[in-house]
Amino acid sequence: MSKPEQQREPSLNDASFARPDYDRHERKGVPEVVMTHSKTVDQCTAIATSFLERTGRAILSRVSHELKAALDATYGPDGFEWYPASRSAIIRRSSNAVPSFGGIVGILTAGTSDQPAAEEAAIVCQEMGCTVKAAYDVGVAGLHRLFEPLQSFLEGGVDVIIVAAGMDGALPSVVSGLVDVPVIGLPTSVGYGLGGKGEAALLSMLQTCSPGLAVVNIDNGVGAGAMAGLIANRVAAARRGNGED
C-alpha cells in the first residue's frame, strides 16, 4: 500500500468504548482532541494513555475537576499541562516538542468572559505548530480598544484572525471589515435573556455584511482553532515556497 493510502487508512483499536484516531494529525494536519464531557474518568484516562503511548501527546477538552485531579496525580507536573480558563489539558512526553510550521494566528475576544473559548482555540493552533498572538476585552462597547492590538496583529503578519464574542456578537463583523486576512467568528455562550447563551451572537455573525467572515458553532474553540491553523500553515508553506521566509 502506498504512503498516501496508508495515511488515509484509519488506525483503530479494539476497545469497546473508543476507537482513537491516532493518525489524524499526520493525515489531516489537525490533532485529535478528546472531548471529555460525558465520559468517565476511567475512559478519559485510558484514551489519554493510549494517545500518549502511540503519539507522545494527548489533548483533552472540557476537563472536569475530578478528571484533572486524576490526570495530575497520574502524570505529575512534568508531563501534565493545565489551562484553567478553557479547562483544557495536554499530556505529553518531554520529547514531544511541537515543530513550528510558520503559521501566525491572531485571536481577539470581545470580553474577558469570552476567554475560555478563545484559549481553547489558541491551544489547538499552538499544537498545530502556529504562533498565536492574542488580545482580550476589545469589544464594541469600547471600540477604541480594538485598534492598537489589531494594528499590531497586521504589522506582525498574522495569516488569519479568530474573533470570539458573545452577547451581540458584533466584533467579528467589525474586524472583518477592517482587514485583508480571513476572519473566523467564534460565538460564545456569554449572554442572557432572549437570544442568550450564544444564539444572538451566532445569528449576528451568520448575518454579517462583511465578506470574508466564516463562523463556527457556539463555544467551538476547537473548530475555530483547527480552521485557523490549517489556513495559517497553508499560507506559511506558500511563503516558504516563494522564498519569503
C-alpha positions as CSV (number, residue, x, y, z in Angstrom):
1,M,0.0,0.0,0.0
2,S,1.4,3.4,-0.9
3,K,2.1,6.0,1.8
4,P,-0.9,8.3,0.8
5,E,-3.2,5.2,1.1
6,Q,-1.7,4.3,4.4
7,Q,-2.4,7.8,5.7
8,R,-6.0,7.5,4.6
9,E,-6.4,4.2,6.4
10,P,-7.8,4.9,9.9
11,S,-5.9,3.5,12.8
12,L,-8.3,2.0,15.3
13,N,-8.0,0.0,18.5
14,D,-10.4,-2.7,19.6
15,A,-11.7,-1.1,22.8
16,S,-15.4,-1.4,23.3
17,F,-15.8,2.3,24.3
18,A,-13.4,4.2,22.0
19,R,-11.6,3.9,18.7
20,P,-8.9,6.7,18.8
21,D,-7.8,8.2,15.5
22,Y,-4.0,8.2,16.2
23,D,-3.0,9.3,12.7
24,R,-5.3,12.3,12.4
25,H,-2.6,14.9,12.8
26,E,-0.4,13.3,10.2
27,R,-3.3,12.7,7.8
28,K,-5.2,15.9,8.3
29,G,-2.9,18.4,9.9
30,V,-5.2,18.7,12.9
31,P,-4.5,16.8,16.1
32,E,-7.2,14.7,17.8
33,V,-8.7,16.5,20.8
34,V,-10.5,14.3,23.3
35,M,-13.7,15.9,24.4
36,T,-14.1,14.5,27.9
37,H,-17.6,15.8,28.6
38,S,-19.9,12.8,29.5
39,K,-17.0,10.3,29.5
40,T,-16.0,8.7,32.8
41,V,-12.7,9.4,34.4
42,D,-11.5,5.9,33.7
43,Q,-12.5,6.2,30.0
44,C,-10.7,9.5,29.6
45,T,-7.6,8.3,31.4
46,A,-7.5,5.1,29.2
47,I,-7.9,7.2,26.0
48,A,-5.3,9.7,27.1
49,T,-2.8,7.0,27.9
50,S,-3.3,5.3,24.6
51,F,-2.6,8.6,22.8
52,L,0.5,9.2,24.9
53,E,1.9,5.7,24.2
54,R,1.2,6.0,20.4
55,T,1.8,9.6,19.6
56,G,3.6,11.1,22.6
57,R,0.8,13.5,23.3
58,A,-2.9,13.7,24.4
59,I,-5.0,16.8,24.2
60,L,-8.2,16.9,26.3
61,S,-11.0,19.5,26.4
62,R,-13.8,20.3,28.8
63,V,-11.9,18.6,31.7
64,S,-13.8,18.2,35.0
65,H,-12.1,18.9,38.4
66,E,-12.3,15.2,39.1
67,L,-10.5,14.3,35.9
68,K,-7.9,17.0,36.3
69,A,-7.0,15.6,39.7
70,A,-6.7,12.1,38.3
71,L,-4.5,13.2,35.4
72,D,-2.4,15.4,37.6
73,A,-1.9,12.5,40.1
74,T,-1.0,10.1,37.3
75,Y,1.3,12.2,35.1
76,G,2.6,14.8,37.6
77,P,3.9,18.3,36.9
78,D,6.5,17.3,34.3
79,G,4.0,15.7,31.9
80,F,0.7,17.5,32.6
81,E,-0.2,20.9,31.3
82,W,-3.3,22.6,32.6
83,Y,-5.2,25.6,31.1
84,P,-7.8,26.7,33.7
85,A,-9.7,29.2,31.6
86,S,-10.8,26.6,29.0
87,R,-10.5,23.6,31.3
88,S,-8.1,22.0,28.7
89,A,-5.2,19.7,29.4
90,I,-2.3,18.4,27.5
91,I,-0.3,15.3,28.5
92,R,3.0,14.9,26.6
93,R,6.3,13.2,26.7
94,S,9.2,15.5,27.2
95,S,10.5,14.5,23.8
96,N,7.2,15.5,22.1
97,A,8.0,19.1,21.1
98,V,5.7,20.7,18.6
99,P,7.6,21.9,15.5
100,S,6.9,25.3,14.2
101,F,5.2,25.4,10.7
102,G,5.3,29.2,10.5
103,G,1.6,30.0,10.6
104,I,0.6,33.1,12.6
105,V,-2.8,33.3,14.2
106,G,-4.3,36.4,15.8
107,I,-7.0,35.9,18.5
108,L,-9.3,38.6,19.8
109,T,-12.1,38.5,22.3
110,A,-14.9,41.0,22.8
111,G,-14.9,40.5,26.5
112,T,-12.8,38.8,29.2
113,S,-15.7,36.3,29.6
114,D,-15.0,35.0,26.1
115,Q,-11.5,33.9,27.1
116,P,-12.4,30.2,27.7
117,A,-13.4,29.6,24.0
118,A,-10.5,31.7,22.8
119,E,-8.0,29.8,24.9
120,E,-9.3,26.5,23.5
121,A,-8.8,27.8,20.0
122,A,-5.3,29.0,20.9
123,I,-4.3,25.6,22.3
124,V,-5.3,23.9,19.1
125,C,-3.4,26.4,16.9
126,Q,-0.2,26.1,19.1
127,E,-0.4,22.3,18.9
128,M,-0.6,22.6,15.1
129,G,2.7,24.5,15.2
130,C,1.3,28.0,14.8
131,T,2.4,31.2,16.6
132,V,-0.5,32.8,18.4
133,K,-0.9,36.5,19.2
134,A,-3.9,37.3,21.5
135,A,-5.7,40.3,22.8
136,Y,-8.7,40.2,25.1
137,D,-11.5,42.5,26.0
138,V,-11.6,44.7,22.9
139,G,-15.3,44.6,22.1
140,V,-17.6,47.1,20.5
141,A,-18.7,48.6,23.8
142,G,-15.4,50.4,23.8
143,L,-14.3,50.1,20.2
144,H,-11.2,52.3,20.7
145,R,-9.6,49.4,22.5
146,L,-9.5,47.3,19.3
147,F,-7.3,49.4,17.1
148,E,-3.9,49.1,18.8
149,P,-3.9,45.2,19.0
150,L,-5.4,44.9,15.6
151,Q,-2.6,47.1,14.1
152,S,-0.1,45.0,16.0
153,F,-1.5,41.8,14.5
154,L,-1.3,43.2,11.0
155,E,2.2,44.5,11.4
156,G,3.1,41.1,12.8
157,G,1.9,39.4,9.7
158,V,-1.0,37.3,11.0
159,D,-2.4,35.0,8.4
160,V,-5.9,34.7,10.0
161,I,-7.8,36.1,12.9
162,I,-10.2,34.4,15.3
163,V,-12.7,36.7,17.0
164,A,-14.6,35.3,20.0
165,A,-17.7,37.2,21.1
166,G,-20.9,36.6,23.0
167,M,-23.8,39.0,23.7
168,D,-24.5,40.9,20.4
169,G,-21.6,39.1,18.6
170,A,-20.8,42.2,16.6
171,L,-17.0,42.3,16.9
172,P,-16.2,39.7,14.2
173,S,-18.0,41.7,11.5
174,V,-16.2,44.9,12.6
175,V,-12.8,43.2,12.4
176,S,-13.6,41.5,9.1
177,G,-14.5,44.9,7.6
178,L,-11.1,46.3,8.5
179,V,-8.6,43.6,7.5
180,D,-7.4,41.8,4.4
181,V,-7.0,38.3,6.0
182,P,-9.6,35.7,6.7
183,V,-11.6,36.1,9.9
184,I,-13.2,33.3,11.9
185,G,-16.1,34.2,14.1
186,L,-16.3,32.2,17.3
187,P,-19.7,32.9,19.1
188,T,-19.6,32.2,22.8
189,S,-22.4,31.3,25.2
190,V,-21.9,34.5,27.1
191,G,-25.2,36.4,27.3
192,Y,-28.6,36.2,28.9
193,G,-32.3,36.6,28.3
194,L,-33.8,36.4,24.8
195,G,-31.1,35.2,22.4
196,G,-28.8,34.4,25.2
197,K,-26.3,31.5,25.5
198,G,-24.7,32.5,22.2
199,E,-27.8,32.3,20.0
200,A,-27.9,36.0,19.2
201,A,-24.1,36.1,18.7
202,L,-24.2,33.2,16.3
203,L,-27.1,34.6,14.2
204,S,-25.4,38.1,14.1
205,M,-22.2,36.6,12.7
206,L,-24.1,34.5,10.2
207,Q,-25.9,37.7,9.0
208,T,-22.7,39.6,8.6
209,C,-22.4,42.2,5.8
210,S,-18.7,41.8,5.6
211,P,-17.4,39.2,3.1
212,G,-14.5,37.1,4.4
213,L,-16.0,36.2,7.7
214,A,-16.5,32.4,8.4
215,V,-18.4,31.2,11.5
216,V,-18.2,28.2,13.7
217,N,-20.7,27.0,16.2
218,I,-21.2,28.3,19.7
219,D,-18.2,27.8,22.0
220,N,-16.5,25.7,19.3
221,G,-12.9,26.8,20.1
222,V,-11.5,23.5,18.8
223,G,-13.2,24.0,15.4
224,A,-12.1,27.6,15.2
225,G,-8.5,26.7,16.1
226,A,-8.4,23.9,13.6
227,M,-9.6,26.0,10.8
228,A,-7.3,28.9,11.6
229,G,-4.3,26.6,12.0
230,L,-5.0,25.0,8.6
231,I,-5.2,28.4,6.9
232,A,-2.2,29.8,8.6
233,N,0.1,26.8,8.0
234,R,-1.0,26.7,4.3
235,V,-0.1,30.4,3.9
236,A,3.2,29.7,5.7
237,A,4.0,26.9,3.3
238,A,3.3,29.2,0.4
239,R,5.6,31.8,1.9
240,R,8.4,29.2,2.1
241,G,7.8,28.2,-1.4
242,N,8.1,31.8,-2.6
243,G,11.3,32.2,-0.6
244,E,9.7,34.8,1.8
245,D,10.8,33.0,5.0
